[in-house]
Amino acid sequence: MKNKIILSFLLLSSGAYAQVETPAKEQTKSVLILNGTAHLGNGAVIKNAAIAFDKGKLTLVEDASKIKIDFSVYDTIIRVEGKHIYPGFIAPNSTLGLVEIDAVRATRDNDETGGFNPNVRSIIAYNAESKITTTVRSNGVLLGQITPRGGRVSGTSSIVQFDAWNWEDAIYKEDDGVHINWVDMFDRRTGKANENYTQQMNELITFFNAARAYSKTTHQQEKNLRFEAMRGVFDGNKTLYVHADFIKEITAAIHFARKQEVKKMVIVGGYDAWMIPEMLKENKVAVILKRVHSLPERQEEDVYLPYKLPHLLFDAGVLFCLENAGDMETMGTRNLPFYAGTAAAYGLDKEEALKLITLNTAIILGIDNSTGSLEKGKDATLFISTGDALDMKTNNVETAFIQGRLIDVDNHQKKLYRKYSKKYEN
């Protein structure tokens, strides 16, 4: 019989495991997590769960009270009575790793000069050693879509896992999609019509027409890097992410994408998306919904409308997830679980709210075959919290794994808290 290691959370979260912020070692021993409440991320809950994984993959996700477990096959057994198990949360449309300090220009690498930059790849600018990343992991956010900003066509995003030495190690899905900022019909500050709308739309149409024509040719004497980056949008290998909020802009963007023969499109922001659910569903357009902790866009709207948007979209049957773009967005990524908690507080079932930062996000980003929920065969990317992870009062991530690797959930903010708490206690 193998030697057993019965681990408590006191040991795993004591800080003795890892004091240096370095990537975790690959999983070499099988792990069984017992007796916690598992929120699978697909809407299901197991009250007395048995979750096992080996070599980075989930091998068992069952109700422990309904199966016979052979404990001899597991090297490590973690008993978590009274605690909660969740799949790792996923942050879409994020600048984490591209911005360190908003007020310091030298630490911002998220916006390239020029208007049409599909060939700009956010992944090569991604800083895997950002201090902010550890604060985000502490709340259960373990993966993210790293997205460029600026211009009409901002560039190409990639999806990373938050445990790596460098951007090459971090890559989870490389160059997943191209991001464009849709032409505003109205000036948001004044409410007046955009006088340059026609010109800006013609520029966008001209660019897409040329890129589409280029994508249909196979041999070019000279490669056009911008158009090469657009190929995937037309052949289905990349998603077109259109950043737009209002109903006329969303509608125009959908018609545009259809005319341009775009294979897969996602609306990012989508403040008015709940008003046109049939159009979204008919065209198979998903939504990455803007930050719900926001004020209404219009004076006449219900002050709680941003909180209610998830419920409205869910009732309408639209596929959507949550994001955090906006002021101080990089550090605010740690609040992602609490946006889902707000959605639950304003009408959405809690497990459905959880899907908005787990499985729904994975589906929209095209990574649901390997992550987004606790299901046998998927990556062992998960964490354990002493309380409800969607509640900022009780969220307390004690242990986390990324692809089976036990990661350190400590961060510099916690270290400073302990340091000065001890000082004042003395």
C-alpha positions as CSV (number, residue, x, y, z in Angstrom):
1,M,0.0,0.0,0.0
2,K,1.2,3.5,-0.9
3,N,2.2,5.9,1.9
4,K,-0.7,8.3,2.5
5,I,-0.4,12.1,3.0
6,I,-3.5,13.4,4.9
7,L,-3.3,17.1,4.4
8,S,-5.3,19.8,6.3
9,F,-6.0,23.3,5.0
10,L,-3.9,24.7,7.8
11,L,-0.9,23.1,6.2
12,L,-1.8,24.0,2.6
13,S,-2.5,27.7,3.4
14,S,0.2,28.2,6.1
15,G,2.6,29.8,3.7
16,A,5.2,27.1,4.4
17,Y,4.5,25.6,1.0
18,A,5.9,28.4,-1.0
19,Q,7.2,31.8,-0.1
20,V,8.7,32.7,-3.5
21,E,6.4,33.6,-6.3
22,T,7.5,31.0,-8.8
23,P,5.4,28.7,-11.0
24,A,4.3,25.5,-9.2
25,K,5.8,22.1,-9.9
26,E,4.0,19.7,-12.2
27,Q,1.7,17.3,-10.5
28,T,3.4,14.0,-9.8
29,K,1.1,12.5,-7.2
30,S,-2.6,11.7,-7.4
31,V,-4.9,13.9,-5.3
32,L,-8.4,13.1,-3.8
33,I,-10.5,15.9,-2.3
34,L,-13.2,14.6,-0.1
35,N,-16.5,15.7,1.6
36,G,-16.7,19.3,0.4
37,T,-19.6,20.9,-1.5
38,A,-18.6,20.9,-5.2
39,H,-20.0,23.6,-7.4
40,L,-19.3,22.0,-10.8
41,G,-19.7,25.2,-12.8
42,N,-22.3,23.7,-15.2
43,G,-25.2,24.3,-12.9
44,A,-24.9,21.2,-10.8
45,V,-23.9,20.9,-7.1
46,I,-22.6,17.8,-5.3
47,K,-23.0,18.2,-1.5
48,N,-20.6,15.5,-0.4
49,A,-18.1,15.4,-3.3
50,A,-15.2,13.2,-4.2
51,I,-12.9,15.0,-6.6
52,A,-9.8,13.3,-7.8
53,F,-7.1,14.3,-10.3
54,D,-3.8,12.9,-11.6
55,K,-1.3,14.3,-14.1
56,G,-3.3,17.5,-14.3
57,K,-6.6,15.9,-15.3
58,L,-9.7,15.2,-13.4
59,T,-10.2,11.5,-13.0
60,L,-13.2,11.4,-10.6
61,V,-16.1,13.8,-9.9
62,E,-18.8,12.0,-7.9
63,D,-21.0,12.0,-4.9
64,A,-18.8,10.3,-2.2
65,S,-21.9,8.9,-0.5
66,K,-22.9,6.9,-3.6
67,I,-19.7,5.3,-4.6
68,K,-17.1,3.0,-3.1
69,I,-13.7,4.7,-3.0
70,D,-10.4,2.8,-3.1
71,F,-8.2,5.2,-1.0
72,S,-5.1,3.1,-1.7
73,V,-4.8,4.5,-5.3
74,Y,-4.4,8.1,-4.1
75,D,-1.1,9.6,-2.9
76,T,-2.7,12.7,-1.3
77,I,-6.1,12.9,0.4
78,I,-7.5,16.3,1.4
79,R,-10.6,16.3,3.6
80,V,-12.6,19.5,3.3
81,E,-15.8,19.1,5.3
82,G,-17.9,22.3,5.4
83,K,-15.9,23.9,2.6
84,H,-16.6,24.6,-1.1
85,I,-14.9,23.4,-4.3
86,Y,-15.1,25.5,-7.5
87,P,-13.6,25.4,-11.0
88,G,-11.1,28.2,-11.6
89,F,-12.8,31.4,-12.6
90,I,-12.0,32.9,-16.1
91,A,-11.6,36.6,-16.8
92,P,-12.4,37.5,-20.4
93,N,-11.5,40.8,-22.1
94,S,-8.8,41.6,-19.5
95,T,-5.6,43.7,-19.6
96,L,-4.1,41.8,-16.7
97,G,-0.3,41.4,-17.3
98,L,-0.4,44.3,-19.8
99,V,-0.9,47.1,-17.2
100,E,0.8,47.2,-13.8
101,I,0.2,50.8,-12.6
102,D,-2.5,52.8,-14.4
103,A,-0.9,56.1,-13.5
104,V,2.6,55.1,-14.7
105,R,2.8,55.2,-18.5
106,A,5.9,53.0,-18.6
107,T,4.0,50.1,-17.1
108,R,1.1,50.2,-19.6
109,D,1.6,48.1,-22.7
110,N,-2.0,47.5,-23.8
111,D,-2.6,50.1,-26.6
112,E,-0.7,50.3,-29.9
113,T,-0.5,53.3,-32.1
114,G,-2.5,53.3,-35.3
115,G,-6.1,52.4,-36.1
116,F,-6.0,49.0,-37.7
117,N,-3.7,46.6,-35.9
118,P,-5.0,43.0,-36.0
119,N,-1.4,41.8,-36.2
120,V,-0.7,43.2,-32.7
121,R,-0.6,40.2,-30.5
122,S,-1.3,40.9,-26.8
123,I,0.4,37.7,-25.7
124,I,4.0,38.8,-26.5
125,A,3.5,41.8,-24.1
126,Y,2.0,39.7,-21.3
127,N,3.9,39.9,-18.1
128,A,3.6,36.6,-16.3
129,E,5.3,38.0,-13.2
130,S,2.8,40.9,-12.6
131,K,2.3,41.5,-8.9
132,I,-1.4,41.9,-9.6
133,T,-1.8,38.4,-10.9
134,T,-1.3,36.9,-7.4
135,T,-4.0,39.1,-5.9
136,V,-6.4,37.9,-8.6
137,R,-5.6,34.2,-8.0
138,S,-6.4,34.7,-4.3
139,N,-10.0,35.2,-5.3
140,G,-10.1,32.1,-7.5
141,V,-9.5,33.8,-10.9
142,L,-7.1,31.3,-12.5
143,L,-7.3,32.0,-16.2
144,G,-7.9,35.1,-18.4
145,Q,-8.2,36.3,-21.9
146,I,-5.5,39.0,-22.3
147,T,-6.8,41.6,-24.7
148,P,-5.3,44.7,-26.3
149,R,-7.0,48.1,-26.3
150,G,-7.2,51.2,-28.6
151,G,-7.7,51.9,-32.3
152,R,-10.5,50.6,-34.5
153,V,-9.0,47.1,-34.7
154,S,-7.1,46.7,-31.5
155,G,-5.3,43.5,-32.1
156,T,-5.4,39.8,-31.3
157,S,-6.0,38.4,-27.8
158,S,-4.8,35.1,-26.2
159,I,-5.9,33.1,-23.2
160,V,-3.5,32.3,-20.4
161,Q,-3.4,30.4,-17.2
162,F,-2.0,32.4,-14.2
163,D,0.9,30.2,-13.2
164,A,3.9,30.7,-15.5
165,W,7.5,32.0,-15.8
166,N,6.8,33.8,-19.1
167,W,4.2,34.3,-21.8
168,E,5.2,31.2,-23.6
169,D,4.6,29.0,-20.5
170,A,1.3,30.9,-19.8
171,I,-0.4,30.3,-23.1
172,Y,-3.6,28.3,-22.8
173,K,-5.1,29.3,-26.2
174,E,-3.0,31.4,-28.5
175,D,-4.4,34.1,-30.7
176,D,-8.0,33.2,-30.1
177,G,-9.6,36.3,-31.7
178,V,-9.4,39.8,-33.1
179,H,-11.0,42.7,-31.3
180,I,-12.6,45.8,-32.9
181,N,-14.1,48.8,-31.3
182,W,-17.3,49.5,-33.2
183,V,-17.9,53.0,-34.6
184,D,-19.9,55.1,-32.2
185,M,-23.1,56.6,-33.7
186,F,-23.3,59.2,-30.9
187,D,-20.8,61.1,-28.8
188,R,-21.2,59.6,-25.3
189,R,-20.3,62.9,-23.7
190,T,-22.7,65.2,-25.5
191,G,-25.3,62.8,-26.9
192,K,-24.9,64.3,-30.3
193,A,-24.6,62.3,-33.5
194,N,-21.1,61.4,-34.5
195,E,-20.2,63.7,-37.4
196,N,-17.5,61.3,-38.6
197,Y,-19.6,58.2,-38.5
198,T,-19.9,57.7,-42.3
199,Q,-16.2,58.2,-42.8
200,Q,-15.2,55.9,-40.0
201,M,-17.6,53.2,-41.2
202,N,-16.3,53.4,-44.7
203,E,-12.7,53.0,-43.4
204,L,-13.8,49.9,-41.5
205,I,-15.7,48.4,-44.5
206,T,-12.7,49.1,-46.8
207,F,-10.3,47.3,-44.4
208,F,-12.6,44.3,-44.0
209,N,-13.3,44.0,-47.7
210,A,-9.5,44.0,-48.5
211,A,-8.8,41.5,-45.7
212,R,-11.6,39.2,-46.8
213,A,-10.3,39.3,-50.4
214,Y,-6.8,38.6,-49.2
215,S,-8.0,35.6,-47.1
216,K,-9.4,34.0,-50.3
217,T,-6.0,34.0,-52.0
218,T,-3.4,31.3,-51.1
219,H,-0.2,32.7,-52.7
220,Q,1.1,36.2,-52.2
221,Q,4.5,37.4,-53.3
222,E,4.6,39.7,-50.3
223,K,2.7,38.9,-47.1
224,N,0.5,41.6,-45.5
225,L,0.9,41.0,-41.8
226,R,-2.4,42.8,-41.0
227,F,-4.4,40.8,-43.4
228,E,-2.6,37.5,-42.4
229,A,-3.8,38.2,-38.9
230,M,-7.4,38.5,-40.2
231,R,-7.5,35.2,-42.0
232,G,-8.9,33.3,-39.0
233,V,-11.8,35.6,-38.7
234,F,-13.0,34.5,-42.2
235,D,-12.2,30.8,-41.9
236,G,-13.5,30.3,-38.4
237,N,-10.2,29.8,-36.6
238,K,-10.6,33.1,-34.7
239,T,-13.5,34.8,-33.1
240,L,-14.3,38.4,-34.0
241,Y,-14.9,40.3,-30.8
242,V,-16.9,43.5,-31.4
243,H,-16.8,46.0,-28.6
244,A,-20.2,47.7,-28.7
245,D,-22.8,48.6,-26.1
246,F,-25.9,50.2,-27.6
247,I,-28.7,48.6,-29.6
248,K,-28.1,50.4,-32.9
249,E,-24.4,49.7,-32.8
250,I,-24.9,46.0,-31.9
251,T,-27.5,45.6,-34.6
252,A,-25.2,47.3,-37.2
253,A,-22.3,45.1,-36.1
254,I,-24.3,41.9,-36.5
255,H,-25.4,42.9,-40.1
256,F,-21.8,43.9,-40.8
257,A,-20.3,40.6,-39.7
258,R,-22.9,38.6,-41.6
259,K,-22.2,40.6,-44.8
260,Q,-18.4,40.1,-44.3
261,E,-18.8,36.4,-43.9
262,V,-17.5,36.3,-40.4
263,K,-17.8,32.8,-39.0
264,K,-17.9,33.5,-35.3
265,M,-18.7,36.8,-33.6
266,V,-19.1,37.9,-29.9
267,I,-20.3,41.2,-28.6
268,V,-18.2,42.7,-25.8
269,G,-20.0,45.1,-23.6
270,G,-23.5,44.5,-24.8
271,Y,-25.3,46.9,-22.4
272,D,-28.4,46.9,-24.6
273,A,-28.1,43.3,-25.7
274,W,-31.1,42.3,-23.6
275,M,-33.3,44.3,-25.9
276,I,-32.6,42.2,-29.0
277,P,-32.2,38.6,-27.8
278,E,-33.9,37.0,-30.8
279,M,-31.4,38.7,-33.2
280,L,-28.5,37.5,-31.1
281,K,-29.7,33.9,-30.9
282,E,-30.6,33.8,-34.6
283,N,-27.1,34.8,-35.5
284,K,-25.5,32.7,-32.8
285,V,-23.9,35.8,-31.2
286,A,-22.8,35.5,-27.6
287,V,-22.2,38.4,-25.2
288,I,-19.4,39.2,-22.9
289,L,-21.4,41.5,-20.6
290,K,-19.8,44.7,-19.3
291,R,-19.1,45.3,-15.7
292,V,-22.3,45.0,-13.7
293,H,-21.0,47.2,-10.9
294,S,-21.7,50.3,-12.9
295,L,-24.2,53.2,-13.1
296,P,-26.9,53.1,-15.8
297,E,-25.9,54.6,-19.2
298,R,-29.0,56.7,-19.5
299,Q,-30.6,59.1,-16.9
300,E,-34.1,57.7,-17.3
301,E,-33.1,54.1,-16.6
302,D,-33.5,52.1,-13.4
303,V,-30.5,52.7,-11.2
304,Y,-30.3,49.0,-10.6
305,L,-30.4,48.0,-14.3
306,P,-26.7,47.1,-14.6
307,Y,-27.2,44.6,-11.7
308,K,-30.3,43.2,-13.4
309,L,-28.8,42.7,-16.9
310,P,-27.6,39.1,-16.2
311,H,-31.1,38.1,-15.2
312,L,-32.6,39.8,-18.2
313,L,-30.2,38.1,-20.6
314,F,-30.6,34.7,-18.9
315,D,-34.4,34.9,-19.2
316,A,-34.1,35.8,-22.8
317,G,-31.9,32.7,-23.5
318,V,-28.8,34.5,-24.6
319,L,-25.4,32.9,-24.1
320,F,-23.3,35.4,-22.1
321,C,-20.6,35.7,-19.5
322,L,-19.2,38.5,-17.3
323,E,-16.1,40.8,-17.6
324,N,-14.4,43.6,-15.8
325,A,-13.3,46.2,-18.4
326,G,-13.3,49.8,-17.2
327,D,-11.5,52.0,-14.8
328,M,-8.7,50.3,-12.8
329,E,-9.7,47.1,-14.5
330,T,-6.5,45.2,-14.0
331,M,-6.5,45.2,-10.3
332,G,-10.3,45.0,-10.3
333,T,-10.2,41.6,-11.9
334,R,-10.2,40.1,-8.4
335,N,-13.8,41.3,-8.1
336,L,-15.0,39.1,-10.9
337,P,-16.6,36.5,-8.5
338,F,-18.5,39.3,-6.8
339,Y,-20.1,40.5,-10.1
340,A,-21.5,37.0,-10.3
341,G,-22.6,37.3,-6.7
342,T,-24.4,40.6,-7.6
343,A,-26.2,38.8,-10.5
344,A,-27.4,36.2,-8.0
345,A,-28.6,38.9,-5.6
346,Y,-30.6,40.5,-8.4
347,G,-32.6,37.5,-9.6
348,L,-30.3,34.9,-11.0
349,D,-30.0,31.4,-9.5
350,K,-26.6,31.2,-7.8
351,E,-25.3,28.2,-9.8
352,E,-26.4,30.0,-13.0
353,A,-24.5,33.0,-11.8
354,L,-21.4,30.9,-11.3
355,K,-21.6,29.7,-14.9
356,L,-21.1,33.3,-16.0
357,I,-17.5,33.2,-14.8
358,T,-16.8,29.5,-15.5
359,L,-18.5,27.3,-18.1
360,N,-20.2,30.1,-20.1
361,T,-17.0,31.9,-20.4
362,A,-15.1,28.8,-21.5
363,I,-17.8,28.1,-24.2
364,I,-17.6,31.7,-25.5
365,L,-13.8,31.6,-25.6
366,G,-13.7,28.1,-27.1
367,I,-11.9,26.3,-24.3
368,D,-14.8,24.4,-22.8
369,N,-13.4,21.1,-23.9
370,S,-10.7,21.4,-21.3
371,T,-11.8,23.8,-18.6
372,G,-14.7,25.8,-17.2
373,S,-16.3,23.1,-15.1
374,L,-15.4,20.2,-12.9
375,E,-15.9,17.2,-15.2
376,K,-13.9,14.0,-15.6
377,G,-11.3,14.5,-18.3
378,K,-11.0,18.2,-18.0
379,D,-8.0,20.1,-16.5
380,A,-7.7,20.0,-12.8
381,T,-8.0,23.8,-12.5
382,L,-9.9,24.4,-9.3
383,F,-9.8,25.9,-5.9
384,I,-11.3,25.4,-2.4
385,S,-12.8,28.2,-0.3
386,T,-14.0,28.2,3.3
387,G,-17.1,30.1,2.3
388,D,-19.2,31.2,-0.7
389,A,-16.7,32.3,-3.4
390,L,-19.3,34.7,-4.9
391,D,-19.7,36.5,-1.6
392,M,-17.1,39.1,-0.7
393,K,-17.7,38.6,3.0
394,T,-17.0,34.8,3.0
395,N,-14.8,34.2,-0.1
396,N,-11.6,32.8,1.3
397,V,-9.5,30.7,-1.1
398,E,-7.3,28.4,0.9
399,T,-6.0,26.1,-1.8
400,A,-5.9,26.2,-5.6
401,F,-4.6,24.1,-8.4
402,I,-3.9,25.0,-12.0
403,Q,-3.8,22.0,-14.3
404,G,-3.1,19.9,-11.2
405,R,-0.3,22.1,-9.9
406,L,-0.7,23.3,-6.3
407,I,-0.2,27.0,-6.5
408,D,0.6,29.5,-3.8
409,V,-2.5,31.6,-3.0
410,D,-0.6,34.1,-0.9
411,N,0.1,37.6,-2.3
412,H,2.0,40.8,-1.3
413,Q,-1.1,42.4,0.0
414,K,-1.7,39.6,2.4
415,K,1.9,39.7,3.5
416,L,1.7,43.4,4.2
417,Y,-1.5,42.8,6.2
418,R,0.2,40.2,8.3
419,K,3.2,42.4,8.8
420,Y,1.4,45.5,10.0
421,S,-1.2,43.6,11.9
422,K,1.5,41.9,13.9
423,K,3.2,45.3,14.5
424,Y,0.1,46.9,15.9
425,E,-0.8,43.8,18.0
426,N,2.6,44.3,19.7
